[in-house]
Amino acid sequence: MDQYITSQQAVKDYVELAAKYSGTGNSVTAFKNAWKQNLEDQGVIQSVNEDAILPTKIVSDIQVAIDASPEFAALKLTFNVEAGTVWIDNENATGALGHKRLAEKKVQVQTLDPRNMVPAAIYKLQELDHMTYLKGGALVKYVMDELPRYVMKRVAQAVLVGGVVDESGAPFTAIKAIKGDSLALTTTIAADATPQDIAKSILTDKTRVKGSDKVLFIAPGVIADIQTSGDAILAAAVMGSTPNFGFSTVVESDILADADVSYIVLDRDAYLLGLTGSGIETLTDFVINRNSQMIESRLYAWGTLRKVNGAVVATQAA
């Protein structure tokens, strides 16, 4: 039954099987086979791409991690993406023409720039002593909670400002950052000014970004300055409480402050963030030669802006 995987009994069975096969010959394979058989006995349907399904009570905090990342929650997601080409609209076509009688009509050319996108993993890998893992407690709960949260934060960083690197220290390029977009799809401006000037700039730059669903990502210190500037009308407009001036979503983000960015205005429909499968997953595996439990949270994704003037980034002096 599907209810089994959400039950406390599933957690109990998982831990008891892990303890039973710990320290035995070929323990990793034996445990996985035993857990798989247990799931089949309980009527749980298993994906052919998964070696194991963890009890829901162990992995339920994954969704909590997504919900707890305001930057990630403000982005539109596409699930089950594959590698492919995204065509970028540079808006260089001539508008519809009126026709002069007997004149030869002009062919209007629309040029699209391609971006080849291949999903890649953003992950966090943690090692625990196996007995510590089996006993559970605060440390295990912290690791299981924090790993997916950290991954979500890194994905948001990759989308907004970049700076995520791979194991060699090279930039992680599967997700194209809004800041410094290589196809110049982002408008970049300077934001060193008074709180009133920045507030006015936000409202002006909002008009540069086309689209009806715009989100404002703003550094905490900047929004605090605007709110305490004494200009209540501008503060209300920036925060979205004034009709015709507000944003659909306003997100305070430490990611921006860490990257010396005051704010980002984004047309939510202009950024395509694709995830493979259903999104983030947390996996565990027992390493027999170290007697340790490896825990990994990972997300396979790619992302890119897909049109000119899809975002405005306001940078500030370091």
Secondary structure, DSSP 8 states (H G I E B T S, - for coil): -GGGGGSHHHHHHHHHHHHHHTTSTTHHHHHHHHHHHHHHHTT----TT-S----HHHHTHHHHHHHH-HHHHTS-EEES--SEEEEEE---S-------TT---------EEEEEE--EEEEEEEEEEHHHHHH-SHHHHHHHHHHHHHHHHHHHHHHHT---B-TTS-B--SB--STT-TT--EEEEE--S-HHHHHHHHHHHHHHS-SS-EEEEE-HHHHHHHHTSS-HHHHHHHTT-STTT--SEEEE-HHHHHTTEEEEEEEGGGEEEEESTTS-EEEEEEETTTTEEEEEEEEEEEEEE-BTTSEEEEE---
